[in-house]
Each structure stands twice: as C-alpha cells, then as structure tokens.
C-alpha cells in the first residue's frame, strides 16, 4: 500500500471550561482507496476531489 498524502497530525490545545490548556493531537482523516488497481492511502478531501 502506497501512502500518497503528506498530511501529519496537528498538535493542538484541548481547552476546559476553566481555560486550562492540555496538548492533544488531531489526526488527519486518512482513507484506504483503490485507484487504477493500486491501493493507496489518501485523505478524505483528496479522495473527494478525485471522485
């Protein structure tokens, strides 16, 4: 399986009601798709543009 997308997780703050900041990760929405008989891993946004 070939990884096409270059997206990586973002590091963001999770905020409580008291505005305490805790680091967390936002993962990209990666999907496994078959394009021209080849299995690839691309983001959902890229898959939407292709289809």
N, C-alpha and C positions, 0 to 999 in steps of 0.2 A: 504494500500500500504506500502510495506516494503522498507526502504532505505538500500541498500546494500553497496553502495560506501561510502568511508570515505573522499572523496575529499571535500575541502573547498575553498572558494575564496582566491586568492592571492592578496596582496596589492603591487601594482607596481607604478612606476612613469610614467606619461604621459609627454613627452618632446616636447616643442615648438621649432621652428627654432632658437630662442634666447637661447635655452637650459634651459628654466625655467622648474622646476620640479613641477608637480601637482599630488597629490596622487589620484589614482583610483583603482578600483577593477576589477580583471579578474575572471569571474565566470567560474566554470567547466561546461563542456558540458554534462549535465545530461539528460538521456532519460528514458521514461516510457516504459518498456517492459514486456511481459508476458512470464515467463519461467516455464515450467511444470505446467501450470494452475494458477500460482501465479504471481500477478502483483508486480513488483519491480522497483526501481529507481536506475539505474546504469549509469556509464559514458559511453560515446560512444566508448571509447577504450576498455573497458571491454566487451561491447556488441559485438564488432567486434571479440574479441578473442573467445567468446562462440560460435558464429555462424559459 
